[in-house]
Amino acid sequence: MTDLLSWGIEMEKIETHLIKKVAKIPRVCTNCRKKIGEGEIYHREEGISKHLHSLIAREFCTECYSKYGQEKLIKGKL
Ligand SMILES: [Zn+2]
């Protein structure tokens, strides 16, 4: 028997974290829409769970990262 309640709880537990990367092509910050130029550092969201494969990873500039921090950016409550 499928336990729908515990499945729902599992879904909420899926976590992502931000990985520091260097932009190889110009990007745009998901939060402030600022341009992240080639060679600049940005923070890309990656899922701990492979279930997140289908989601589009968010990308944040260093400014937003230092201003809000990883946790707030991931939760989207700014
Ligand atoms: Zn930003």
PDB file of the backbone (N, CA, C, O) and the ligand in Angstrom, with CONECT records:
HET     ZN  A 101       1
ATOM      1  N   MET A   1       0.836  -1.201   0.000  1.00  0.00           N
ATOM      2  CA  MET A   1       0.000   0.000   0.000  1.00  0.00           C
ATOM      3  C   MET A   1       0.876   1.259   0.000  1.00  0.00           C
ATOM      4  O   MET A   1       1.830   1.385   0.768  1.00  0.00           O
ATOM      5  N   THR A   2       0.518   2.164  -0.877  1.00  0.00           N
ATOM      6  CA  THR A   2       1.301   3.400  -0.962  1.00  0.00           C
ATOM      7  C   THR A   2       0.891   4.376   0.129  1.00  0.00           C
ATOM      8  O   THR A   2      -0.285   4.696   0.301  1.00  0.00           O
ATOM      9  N   ASP A   3       1.862   4.821   0.833  1.00  0.00           N
ATOM     10  CA  ASP A   3       1.595   5.783   1.885  1.00  0.00           C
ATOM     11  C   ASP A   3       1.770   7.194   1.328  1.00  0.00           C
ATOM     12  O   ASP A   3       2.884   7.713   1.253  1.00  0.00           O
ATOM     13  N   LEU A   4       0.674   7.791   0.947  1.00  0.00           N
ATOM     14  CA  LEU A   4       0.744   9.100   0.297  1.00  0.00           C
ATOM     15  C   LEU A   4       1.232  10.203   1.238  1.00  0.00           C
ATOM     16  O   LEU A   4       1.891  11.152   0.814  1.00  0.00           O
ATOM     17  N   LEU A   5       0.901  10.061   2.500  1.00  0.00           N
ATOM     18  CA  LEU A   5       1.304  11.097   3.447  1.00  0.00           C
ATOM     19  C   LEU A   5       2.820  11.153   3.591  1.00  0.00           C
ATOM     20  O   LEU A   5       3.414  12.230   3.536  1.00  0.00           O
ATOM     21  N   SER A   6       3.440   9.997   3.774  1.00  0.00           N
ATOM     22  CA  SER A   6       4.889  10.000   3.947  1.00  0.00           C
ATOM     23  C   SER A   6       5.598  10.375   2.640  1.00  0.00           C
ATOM     24  O   SER A   6       6.699  10.926   2.656  1.00  0.00           O
ATOM     25  N   TRP A   7       4.951  10.068   1.508  1.00  0.00           N
ATOM     26  CA  TRP A   7       5.530  10.465   0.230  1.00  0.00           C
ATOM     27  C   TRP A   7       5.561  11.986   0.151  1.00  0.00           C
ATOM     28  O   TRP A   7       6.547  12.575  -0.294  1.00  0.00           O
ATOM     29  N   GLY A   8       4.473  12.613   0.587  1.00  0.00           N
ATOM     30  CA  GLY A   8       4.395  14.077   0.584  1.00  0.00           C
ATOM     31  C   GLY A   8       5.465  14.697   1.454  1.00  0.00           C
ATOM     32  O   GLY A   8       6.053  15.718   1.098  1.00  0.00           O
ATOM     33  N   ILE A   9       5.713  14.086   2.582  1.00  0.00           N
ATOM     34  CA  ILE A   9       6.743  14.593   3.492  1.00  0.00           C
ATOM     35  C   ILE A   9       8.117  14.433   2.849  1.00  0.00           C
ATOM     36  O   ILE A   9       8.964  15.321   2.950  1.00  0.00           O
ATOM     37  N   GLU A  10       8.329  13.316   2.200  1.00  0.00           N
ATOM     38  CA  GLU A  10       9.603  13.090   1.512  1.00  0.00           C
ATOM     39  C   GLU A  10       9.871  14.160   0.467  1.00  0.00           C
ATOM     40  O   GLU A  10      10.990  14.658   0.345  1.00  0.00           O
ATOM     41  N   MET A  11       8.830  14.509  -0.289  1.00  0.00           N
ATOM     42  CA  MET A  11       8.982  15.506  -1.342  1.00  0.00           C
ATOM     43  C   MET A  11       9.463  16.840  -0.777  1.00  0.00           C
ATOM     44  O   MET A  11      10.279  17.529  -1.387  1.00  0.00           O
ATOM     45  N   GLU A  12       8.949  17.187   0.386  1.00  0.00           N
ATOM     46  CA  GLU A  12       9.340  18.461   0.984  1.00  0.00           C
ATOM     47  C   GLU A  12      10.763  18.438   1.508  1.00  0.00           C
ATOM     48  O   GLU A  12      11.378  19.481   1.727  1.00  0.00           O
ATOM     49  N   LYS A  13      11.268  17.250   1.704  1.00  0.00           N
ATOM     50  CA  LYS A  13      12.612  17.122   2.258  1.00  0.00           C
ATOM     51  C   LYS A  13      13.708  17.258   1.199  1.00  0.00           C
ATOM     52  O   LYS A  13      14.890  17.362   1.526  1.00  0.00           O
ATOM     53  N   ILE A  14      13.303  17.256  -0.062  1.00  0.00           N
ATOM     54  CA  ILE A  14      14.310  17.369  -1.118  1.00  0.00           C
ATOM     55  C   ILE A  14      15.057  18.689  -0.968  1.00  0.00           C
ATOM     56  O   ILE A  14      14.462  19.766  -0.933  1.00  0.00           O
ATOM     57  N   GLU A  15      16.336  18.573  -0.884  1.00  0.00           N
ATOM     58  CA  GLU A  15      17.140  19.759  -0.652  1.00  0.00           C
ATOM     59  C   GLU A  15      18.036  20.070  -1.840  1.00  0.00           C
ATOM     60  O   GLU A  15      18.436  19.186  -2.598  1.00  0.00           O
ATOM     61  N   THR A  16      18.325  21.312  -1.971  1.00  0.00           N
ATOM     62  CA  THR A  16      19.313  21.710  -2.965  1.00  0.00           C
ATOM     63  C   THR A  16      20.375  22.530  -2.254  1.00  0.00           C
ATOM     64  O   THR A  16      20.169  23.023  -1.145  1.00  0.00           O
ATOM     65  N   HIS A  17      21.479  22.660  -2.896  1.00  0.00           N
ATOM     66  CA  HIS A  17      22.527  23.498  -2.333  1.00  0.00           C
ATOM     67  C   HIS A  17      23.148  24.295  -3.467  1.00  0.00           C
ATOM     68  O   HIS A  17      22.920  24.003  -4.641  1.00  0.00           O
ATOM     69  N   LEU A  18      23.915  25.281  -3.118  1.00  0.00           N
ATOM     70  CA  LEU A  18      24.524  26.129  -4.139  1.00  0.00           C
ATOM     71  C   LEU A  18      25.993  25.766  -4.322  1.00  0.00           C
ATOM     72  O   LEU A  18      26.742  25.601  -3.359  1.00  0.00           O
ATOM     73  N   ILE A  19      26.369  25.651  -5.558  1.00  0.00           N
ATOM     74  CA  ILE A  19      27.744  25.307  -5.917  1.00  0.00           C
ATOM     75  C   ILE A  19      28.395  26.537  -6.539  1.00  0.00           C
ATOM     76  O   ILE A  19      27.822  27.199  -7.405  1.00  0.00           O
ATOM     77  N   LYS A  20      29.592  26.819  -6.080  1.00  0.00           N
ATOM     78  CA  LYS A  20      30.328  27.966  -6.614  1.00  0.00           C
ATOM     79  C   LYS A  20      30.930  27.586  -7.961  1.00  0.00           C
ATOM     80  O   LYS A  20      31.639  26.587  -8.083  1.00  0.00           O
ATOM     81  N   LYS A  21      30.637  28.397  -8.959  1.00  0.00           N
ATOM     82  CA  LYS A  21      31.131  28.087 -10.288  1.00  0.00           C
ATOM     83  C   LYS A  21      31.647  29.338 -10.974  1.00  0.00           C
ATOM     84  O   LYS A  21      31.345  30.459 -10.563  1.00  0.00           O
ATOM     85  N   VAL A  22      32.422  29.134 -12.016  1.00  0.00           N
ATOM     86  CA  VAL A  22      32.880  30.250 -12.833  1.00  0.00           C
ATOM     87  C   VAL A  22      32.108  30.199 -14.147  1.00  0.00           C
ATOM     88  O   VAL A  22      32.062  29.169 -14.819  1.00  0.00           O
ATOM     89  N   ALA A  23      31.509  31.321 -14.495  1.00  0.00           N
ATOM     90  CA  ALA A  23      30.692  31.365 -15.710  1.00  0.00           C
ATOM     91  C   ALA A  23      31.558  31.213 -16.952  1.00  0.00           C
ATOM     92  O   ALA A  23      32.500  31.977 -17.169  1.00  0.00           O
ATOM     93  N   LYS A  24      31.230  30.232 -17.749  1.00  0.00           N
ATOM     94  CA  LYS A  24      31.968  30.044 -19.004  1.00  0.00           C
ATOM     95  C   LYS A  24      31.285  30.804 -20.126  1.00  0.00           C
ATOM     96  O   LYS A  24      31.899  31.165 -21.131  1.00  0.00           O
ATOM     97  N   ILE A  25      30.008  31.034 -19.925  1.00  0.00           N
ATOM     98  CA  ILE A  25      29.247  31.887 -20.842  1.00  0.00           C
ATOM     99  C   ILE A  25      28.483  32.892 -19.971  1.00  0.00           C
ATOM    100  O   ILE A  25      28.199  32.603 -18.809  1.00  0.00           O
ATOM    101  N   PRO A  26      28.151  34.054 -20.513  1.00  0.00           N
ATOM    102  CA  PRO A  26      27.418  35.027 -19.697  1.00  0.00           C
ATOM    103  C   PRO A  26      26.093  34.461 -19.198  1.00  0.00           C
ATOM    104  O   PRO A  26      25.407  33.728 -19.910  1.00  0.00           O
ATOM    105  N   ARG A  27      25.746  34.816 -17.955  1.00  0.00           N
ATOM    106  CA  ARG A  27      24.517  34.313 -17.338  1.00  0.00           C
ATOM    107  C   ARG A  27      23.755  35.474 -16.715  1.00  0.00           C
ATOM    108  O   ARG A  27      24.234  36.608 -16.680  1.00  0.00           O
ATOM    109  N   VAL A  28      22.562  35.168 -16.225  1.00  0.00           N
ATOM    110  CA  VAL A  28      21.744  36.184 -15.565  1.00  0.00           C
ATOM    111  C   VAL A  28      21.336  35.651 -14.204  1.00  0.00           C
ATOM    112  O   VAL A  28      20.901  34.506 -14.083  1.00  0.00           O
ATOM    113  N   CYS A  29      21.475  36.478 -13.185  1.00  0.00           N
ATOM    114  CA  CYS A  29      21.100  36.074 -11.835  1.00  0.00           C
ATOM    115  C   CYS A  29      19.591  35.863 -11.756  1.00  0.00           C
ATOM    116  O   CYS A  29      18.812  36.723 -12.167  1.00  0.00           O
ATOM    117  N   THR A  30      19.191  34.718 -11.227  1.00  0.00           N
ATOM    118  CA  THR A  30      17.765  34.394 -11.102  1.00  0.00           C
ATOM    119  C   THR A  30      17.050  35.377 -10.184  1.00  0.00           C
ATOM    120  O   THR A  30      15.867  35.662 -10.368  1.00  0.00           O
ATOM    121  N   ASN A  31      17.759  35.881  -9.216  1.00  0.00           N
ATOM    122  CA  ASN A  31      17.136  36.753  -8.223  1.00  0.00           C
ATOM    123  C   ASN A  31      17.056  38.216  -8.660  1.00  0.00           C
ATOM    124  O   ASN A  31      15.974  38.803  -8.671  1.00  0.00           O
ATOM    125  N   CYS A  32      18.191  38.801  -9.018  1.00  0.00           N
ATOM    126  CA  CYS A  32      18.200  40.245  -9.294  1.00  0.00           C
ATOM    127  C   CYS A  32      18.319  40.566 -10.780  1.00  0.00           C
ATOM    128  O   CYS A  32      18.312  41.734 -11.167  1.00  0.00           O
ATOM    129  N   ARG A  33      18.426  39.537 -11.607  1.00  0.00           N
ATOM    130  CA  ARG A  33      18.508  39.722 -13.066  1.00  0.00           C
ATOM    131  C   ARG A  33      19.784  40.426 -13.506  1.00  0.00           C
ATOM    132  O   ARG A  33      19.889  40.875 -14.647  1.00  0.00           O
ATOM    133  N   LYS A  34      20.734  40.519 -12.617  1.00  0.00           N
ATOM    134  CA  LYS A  34      22.007  41.128 -12.968  1.00  0.00           C
ATOM    135  C   LYS A  34      22.788  40.186 -13.879  1.00  0.00           C
ATOM    136  O   LYS A  34      22.710  38.964 -13.747  1.00  0.00           O
ATOM    137  N   LYS A  35      23.528  40.765 -14.785  1.00  0.00           N
ATOM    138  CA  LYS A  35      24.334  39.931 -15.680  1.00  0.00           C
ATOM    139  C   LYS A  35      25.555  39.391 -14.959  1.00  0.00           C
ATOM    140  O   LYS A  35      26.241  40.110 -14.232  1.00  0.00           O
ATOM    141  N   ILE A  36      25.810  38.119 -15.176  1.00  0.00           N
ATOM    142  CA  ILE A  36      27.022  37.491 -14.655  1.00  0.00           C
ATOM    143  C   ILE A  36      27.908  37.278 -15.871  1.00  0.00           C
ATOM    144  O   ILE A  36      27.624  36.439 -16.726  1.00  0.00           O
ATOM    145  N   GLY A  37      28.956  38.031 -15.933  1.00  0.00           N
ATOM    146  CA  GLY A  37      29.815  38.001 -17.117  1.00  0.00           C
ATOM    147  C   GLY A  37      30.683  36.757 -17.196  1.00  0.00           C
ATOM    148  O   GLY A  37      30.851  36.032 -16.216  1.00  0.00           O
ATOM    149  N   GLU A  38      31.213  36.533 -18.348  1.00  0.00           N
ATOM    150  CA  GLU A  38      32.116  35.406 -18.578  1.00  0.00           C
ATOM    151  C   GLU A  38      33.317  35.508 -17.634  1.00  0.00           C
ATOM    152  O   GLU A  38      33.929  36.569 -17.512  1.00  0.00           O
ATOM    153  N   GLY A  39      33.643  34.421 -16.981  1.00  0.00           N
ATOM    154  CA  GLY A  39      34.779  34.389 -16.074  1.00  0.00           C
ATOM    155  C   GLY A  39      34.452  34.820 -14.654  1.00  0.00           C
ATOM    156  O   GLY A  39      35.292  34.717 -13.760  1.00  0.00           O
ATOM    157  N   GLU A  40      33.236  35.302 -14.445  1.00  0.00           N
ATOM    158  CA  GLU A  40      32.837  35.725 -13.099  1.00  0.00           C
ATOM    159  C   GLU A  40      32.316  34.541 -12.293  1.00  0.00           C
ATOM    160  O   GLU A  40      31.838  33.547 -12.839  1.00  0.00           O
ATOM    161  N   ILE A  41      32.425  34.682 -10.983  1.00  0.00           N
ATOM    162  CA  ILE A  41      31.951  33.615 -10.097  1.00  0.00           C
ATOM    163  C   ILE A  41      30.449  33.775  -9.870  1.00  0.00           C
ATOM    164  O   ILE A  41      29.953  34.885  -9.678  1.00  0.00           O
ATOM    165  N   TYR A  42      29.745  32.666  -9.895  1.00  0.00           N
ATOM    166  CA  TYR A  42      28.323  32.687  -9.554  1.00  0.00           C
ATOM    167  C   TYR A  42      28.011  31.424  -8.756  1.00  0.00           C
ATOM    168  O   TYR A  42      28.858  30.543  -8.608  1.00  0.00           O
ATOM    169  N   HIS A  43      26.803  31.351  -8.254  1.00  0.00           N
ATOM    170  CA  HIS A  43      26.417  30.201  -7.427  1.00  0.00           C
ATOM    171  C   HIS A  43      25.238  29.504  -8.069  1.00  0.00           C
ATOM    172  O   HIS A  43      24.159  30.078  -8.208  1.00  0.00           O
ATOM    173  N   ARG A  44      25.452  28.286  -8.450  1.00  0.00           N
ATOM    174  CA  ARG A  44      24.448  27.522  -9.160  1.00  0.00           C
ATOM    175  C   ARG A  44      23.792  26.510  -8.233  1.00  0.00           C
ATOM    176  O   ARG A  44      24.457  25.837  -7.446  1.00  0.00           O
ATOM    177  N   GLU A  45      22.490  26.421  -8.343  1.00  0.00           N
ATOM    178  CA  GLU A  45      21.746  25.497  -7.502  1.00  0.00           C
ATOM    179  C   GLU A  45      21.862  24.076  -8.051  1.00  0.00           C
ATOM    180  O   GLU A  45      21.659  23.821  -9.238  1.00  0.00           O
ATOM    181  N   GLU A  46      22.193  23.170  -7.147  1.00  0.00           N
ATOM    182  CA  GLU A  46      22.227  21.764  -7.552  1.00  0.00           C
ATOM    183  C   GLU A  46      21.478  20.942  -6.521  1.00  0.00           C
ATOM    184  O   GLU A  46      21.550  21.205  -5.321  1.00  0.00           O
ATOM    185  N   GLY A  47      20.768  19.955  -7.002  1.00  0.00           N
ATOM    186  CA  GLY A  47      19.991  19.129  -6.096  1.00  0.00           C
ATOM    187  C   GLY A  47      20.811  18.020  -5.487  1.00  0.00           C
ATOM    188  O   GLY A  47      21.610  17.365  -6.156  1.00  0.00           O
ATOM    189  N   ILE A  48      20.595  17.826  -4.208  1.00  0.00           N
ATOM    190  CA  ILE A  48      21.244  16.702  -3.530  1.00  0.00           C
ATOM    191  C   ILE A  48      20.599  15.413  -4.055  1.00  0.00           C
ATOM    192  O   ILE A  48      21.256  14.388  -4.238  1.00  0.00           O
ATOM    193  N   SER A  49      19.295  15.509  -4.285  1.00  0.00           N
ATOM    194  CA  SER A  49      18.552  14.373  -4.812  1.00  0.00           C
ATOM    195  C   SER A  49      18.534  14.399  -6.339  1.00  0.00           C
ATOM    196  O   SER A  49      18.442  15.464  -6.949  1.00  0.00           O
ATOM    197  N   LYS A  50      18.622  13.239  -6.937  1.00  0.00           N
ATOM    198  CA  LYS A  50      18.603  13.153  -8.392  1.00  0.00           C
ATOM    199  C   LYS A  50      17.209  13.411  -8.949  1.00  0.00           C
ATOM    200  O   LYS A  50      17.036  13.582 -10.156  1.00  0.00           O
ATOM    201  N   HIS A  51      16.223  13.437  -8.069  1.00  0.00           N
ATOM    202  CA  HIS A  51      14.856  13.712  -8.507  1.00  0.00           C
ATOM    203  C   HIS A  51      14.720  15.108  -9.090  1.00  0.00           C
ATOM    204  O   HIS A  51      13.753  15.403  -9.790  1.00  0.00           O
ATOM    205  N   LEU A  52      15.670  15.948  -8.806  1.00  0.00           N
ATOM    206  CA  LEU A  52      15.577  17.332  -9.249  1.00  0.00           C
ATOM    207  C   LEU A  52      16.077  17.549 -10.670  1.00  0.00           C
ATOM    208  O   LEU A  52      16.099  18.675 -11.166  1.00  0.00           O
ATOM    209  N   HIS A  53      16.467  16.490 -11.301  1.00  0.00           N
ATOM    210  CA  HIS A  53      16.999  16.584 -12.658  1.00  0.00           C
ATOM    211  C   HIS A  53      16.154  17.410 -13.608  1.00  0.00           C
ATOM    212  O   HIS A  53      16.680  18.142 -14.447  1.00  0.00           O
ATOM    213  N   SER A  54      14.857  17.290 -13.474  1.00  0.00           N
ATOM    214  CA  SER A  54      13.974  17.961 -14.416  1.00  0.00           C
ATOM    215  C   SER A  54      13.799  19.446 -14.096  1.00  0.00           C
ATOM    216  O   SER A  54      13.300  20.210 -14.922  1.00  0.00           O
ATOM    217  N   LEU A  55      14.205  19.842 -12.913  1.00  0.00           N
ATOM    218  CA  LEU A  55      14.049  21.245 -12.548  1.00  0.00           C
ATOM    219  C   LEU A  55      15.156  22.092 -13.162  1.00  0.00           C
ATOM    220  O   LEU A  55      16.279  21.637 -13.379  1.00  0.00           O
ATOM    221  N   ILE A  56      14.796  23.327 -13.431  1.00  0.00           N
ATOM    222  CA  ILE A  56      15.800  24.244 -13.949  1.00  0.00           C
ATOM    223  C   ILE A  56      16.564  24.831 -12.773  1.00  0.00           C
ATOM    224  O   ILE A  56      15.982  25.420 -11.863  1.00  0.00           O
ATOM    225  N   ALA A  57      17.859  24.660 -12.812  1.00  0.00           N
ATOM    226  CA  ALA A  57      18.694  25.141 -11.717  1.00  0.00           C
ATOM    227  C   ALA A  57      18.727  26.662 -11.709  1.00  0.00           C
ATOM    228  O   ALA A  57      18.900  27.308 -12.743  1.00  0.00           O
ATOM    229  N   ARG A  58      18.560  27.204 -10.532  1.00  0.00           N
ATOM    230  CA  ARG A  58      18.650  28.656 -10.399  1.00  0.00           C
ATOM    231  C   ARG A  58      20.116  29.057 -10.267  1.00  0.00           C
ATOM    232  O   ARG A  58      20.954  28.279  -9.811  1.00  0.00           O
ATOM    233  N   GLU A  59      20.394  30.260 -10.668  1.00  0.00           N
ATOM    234  CA  GLU A  59      21.766  30.766 -10.609  1.00  0.00           C
ATOM    235  C   GLU A  59      21.764  32.146  -9.969  1.00  0.00           C
ATOM    236  O   GLU A  59      20.941  33.001 -10.295  1.00  0.00           O
ATOM    237  N   PHE A  60      22.694  32.339  -9.063  1.00  0.00           N
ATOM    238  CA  PHE A  60      22.727  33.603  -8.334  1.00  0.00           C
ATOM    239  C   PHE A  60      24.095  34.259  -8.429  1.00  0.00           C
ATOM    240  O   PHE A  60      25.124  33.583  -8.425  1.00  0.00           O
ATOM    241  N   CYS A  61      24.094  35.585  -8.514  1.00  0.00           N
ATOM    242  CA  CYS A  61      25.355  36.315  -8.545  1.00  0.00           C
ATOM    243  C   CYS A  61      25.965  36.339  -7.141  1.00  0.00           C
ATOM    244  O   CYS A  61      25.279  36.045  -6.162  1.00  0.00           O
ATOM    245  N   THR A  62      27.229  36.682  -7.043  1.00  0.00           N
ATOM    246  CA  THR A  62      27.912  36.701  -5.751  1.00  0.00           C
ATOM    247  C   THR A  62      27.296  37.750  -4.819  1.00  0.00           C
ATOM    248  O   THR A  62      27.313  37.594  -3.598  1.00  0.00           O
ATOM    249  N   GLU A  63      26.757  38.809  -5.406  1.00  0.00           N
ATOM    250  CA  GLU A  63      26.134  39.869  -4.620  1.00  0.00           C
ATOM    251  C   GLU A  63      24.940  39.329  -3.835  1.00  0.00           C
ATOM    252  O   GLU A  63      24.834  39.541  -2.627  1.00  0.00           O
ATOM    253  N   CYS A  64      24.053  38.639  -4.526  1.00  0.00           N
ATOM    254  CA  CYS A  64      22.888  38.059  -3.867  1.00  0.00           C
ATOM    255  C   CYS A  64      23.314  37.002  -2.864  1.00  0.00           C
ATOM    256  O   CYS A  64      22.730  36.879  -1.788  1.00  0.00           O
ATOM    257  N   TYR A  65      24.325  36.249  -3.223  1.00  0.00           N
ATOM    258  CA  TYR A  65      24.788  35.182  -2.342  1.00  0.00           C
ATOM    259  C   TYR A  65      25.291  35.752  -1.022  1.00  0.00           C
ATOM    260  O   TYR A  65      24.971  35.223   0.043  1.00  0.00           O
ATOM    261  N   SER A  66      26.069  36.817  -1.082  1.00  0.00           N
ATOM    262  CA  SER A  66      26.602  37.388   0.159  1.00  0.00           C
ATOM    263  C   SER A  66      25.532  38.181   0.902  1.00  0.00           C
ATOM    264  O   SER A  66      25.587  38.308   2.126  1.00  0.00           O
ATOM    265  N   LYS A  67      24.570  38.709   0.172  1.00  0.00           N
ATOM    266  CA  LYS A  67      23.516  39.509   0.786  1.00  0.00           C
ATOM    267  C   LYS A  67      22.487  38.629   1.514  1.00  0.00           C
ATOM    268  O   LYS A  67      22.089  38.922   2.641  1.00  0.00           O
ATOM    269  N   TYR A  68      22.074  37.563   0.855  1.00  0.00           N
ATOM    270  CA  TYR A  68      20.995  36.739   1.415  1.00  0.00           C
ATOM    271  C   TYR A  68      21.478  35.410   1.990  1.00  0.00           C
ATOM    272  O   TYR A  68      20.883  34.875   2.926  1.00  0.00           O
ATOM    273  N   GLY A  69      22.549  34.892   1.427  1.00  0.00           N
ATOM    274  CA  GLY A  69      23.028  33.593   1.877  1.00  0.00           C
ATOM    275  C   GLY A  69      22.306  32.454   1.194  1.00  0.00           C
ATOM    276  O   GLY A  69      21.209  32.624   0.662  1.00  0.00           O
ATOM    277  N   GLN A  70      22.923  31.307   1.212  1.00  0.00           N
ATOM    278  CA  GLN A  70      22.412  30.131   0.506  1.00  0.00           C
ATOM    279  C   GLN A  70      20.996  29.747   0.911  1.00  0.00           C
ATOM    280  O   GLN A  70      20.148  29.481   0.059  1.00  0.00           O
ATOM    281  N   GLU A  71      20.750  29.720   2.190  1.00  0.00           N
ATOM    282  CA  GLU A  71      19.460  29.217   2.681  1.00  0.00           C
ATOM    283  C   GLU A  71      18.283  30.050   2.180  1.00  0.00           C
ATOM    284  O   GLU A  71      17.282  29.503   1.719  1.00  0.00           O
ATOM    285  N   LYS A  72      18.405  31.353   2.269  1.00  0.00           N
ATOM    286  CA  LYS A  72      17.324  32.231   1.841  1.00  0.00           C
ATOM    287  C   LYS A  72      17.123  32.173   0.332  1.00  0.00           C
ATOM    288  O   LYS A  72      15.991  32.204  -0.151  1.00  0.00           O
ATOM    289  N   LEU A  73      18.198  32.091  -0.394  1.00  0.00           N
ATOM    290  CA  LEU A  73      18.089  32.040  -1.856  1.00  0.00           C
ATOM    291  C   LEU A  73      17.381  30.760  -2.297  1.00  0.00           C
ATOM    292  O   LEU A  73      16.550  30.784  -3.205  1.00  0.00           O
ATOM    293  N   ILE A  74      17.704  29.677  -1.668  1.00  0.00           N
ATOM    294  CA  ILE A  74      17.097  28.397  -2.029  1.00  0.00           C
ATOM    295  C   ILE A  74      15.617  28.373  -1.670  1.00  0.00           C
ATOM    296  O   ILE A  74      14.787  27.885  -2.437  1.00  0.00           O
ATOM    297  N   LYS A  75      15.306  28.895  -0.521  1.00  0.00           N
ATOM    298  CA  LYS A  75      13.896  28.885  -0.100  1.00  0.00           C
ATOM    299  C   LYS A  75      13.077  29.936  -0.833  1.00  0.00           C
ATOM    300  O   LYS A  75      11.851  29.847  -0.897  1.00  0.00           O
ATOM    301  N   GLY A  76      13.752  30.918  -1.378  1.00  0.00           N
ATOM    302  CA  GLY A  76      13.069  31.935  -2.153  1.00  0.00           C
ATOM    303  C   GLY A  76      12.300  32.935  -1.318  1.00  0.00           C
ATOM    304  O   GLY A  76      11.430  33.642  -1.828  1.00  0.00           O
ATOM    305  N   LYS A  77      12.620  32.996  -0.030  1.00  0.00           N
ATOM    306  CA  LYS A  77      11.933  33.965   0.830  1.00  0.00           C
ATOM    307  C   LYS A  77      12.876  35.117   1.095  1.00  0.00           C
ATOM    308  O   LYS A  77      13.607  35.113   2.085  1.00  0.00           O
ATOM    309  N   LEU A  78      12.863  36.078   0.237  1.00  0.00           N
ATOM    310  CA  LEU A  78      13.807  37.189   0.371  1.00  0.00           C
ATOM    311  C   LEU A  78      13.123  38.410   0.981  1.00  0.00           C
ATOM    312  O   LEU A  78      13.762  39.445   1.170  1.00  0.00           O
TER     313      LEU A  78
HETATM  314 ZN    ZN A 101      21.838  38.614  -8.026  1.00  0.00          ZN2+
END
